[in-house]
Amino acid sequence: MSSRLNLVQSYFEYDSAPVEKIAHPVFMSRGLELFVQREDKLGNGLLSGNKFRKLKYNLLAAIEQEEDVLLSFGGAYSNHIFALAAAGLHFGFKTIGIIRGEERLPLNPVLAFAKNVGMELHYMDRETYRNKTDPVVEKMLRERFGDFYLIPEGGTNALGVRGTVETLSRTDLDFDVVCCPVGTGGTLAGITAGLKSHQRALGISVLKGCFSLHRDVRDRLDALGVDAACDWEINHEYHCGGYGKRPGRLLEGMSAFEAHHPIRLEHVYTGKLFLAVCDMAKRGCFAEGTKILLVYTWVPIPDEADR
């Protein structure tokens, strides 16, 4: 236990992500300053992104509870599943991934990586998956797999949000608006909890019509003792057809941004974030002189081939 604890603690000691200024003509022409916080530079490149923060306190809790098996949920392209598999490889946990829907071969790069580093993949029909938080479903899983430490989808529980509160803790520059993509709302809640009084948080939903995210973020802020009426919002205009969809508009926006800065975007999260903020800048949604920070949350996937 002590050796694993020391390994985890030392890994998460370096939690400062570099911030880069982006010279993008759309923002420059409107008197805006654009920065990107590179969460993908955290850790060893496998366990990084916002999952670095969401898994930190969950892994410490698993060690404290003397659990050797980690079980969690995700879709076929889940950053969380990828990061959890990387954590199992690095820290010596057995990992089990419960994947939404049926198995599709050949496996995509996310699931192929997870399987290759030792994660057990099990597929759950979509109806049961929608009820995955039901105690009956958890009982079924424990009867099948035995003892395990359960981490919810996306790593978003109280411990996961506690980690995301630290997102801005080592950022020296002062920003007016902090933006991130939103899947489960955990990262947005943590960022909001860490804001200064004059700042606001802007989340870009990657899910179509998932308006319950507002309630989820409010509940997480309440649990942190943060006034849920503070300055934050979720924009639902840039889901681009729903989770994992990649229409031409999105791909064109990603290519246009990458032409100005060498940051790899992907179609599930970060592409939508950059598309949204660029379009909002064109529409005059930010006052001249606004300093905007984009939190780049993606976990980079080796041999990524989903573009």
Secondary structure, DSSP 8 states (H G I E B T S, - for coil): -HHHHHHHHHHTT-----EEEE--HHHHHTT-EEEEEEGGGSTTSSS-HHHHHHHHHHHHHHHHTT--EEEEEE-TT-HHHHHHHHHHHHHT-EEEEEEES---SS--HHHHHHHHTT-EEEEE-HHHHHTTTSHHHHHHHHHHH-S-EE--GGG-SHHHHHHHGGGGTT--S--SEEEEEESSSHHHHHHHHT--TT-EEEEEE-STT-TTHHHHHHHHHHHTT--TTSSEEEE-TT-TTSTT---HHHHHHHHHHHTTS-----TTTHHHHHHHHHHHHHTT-S-TT-EEEEEE-----TT----
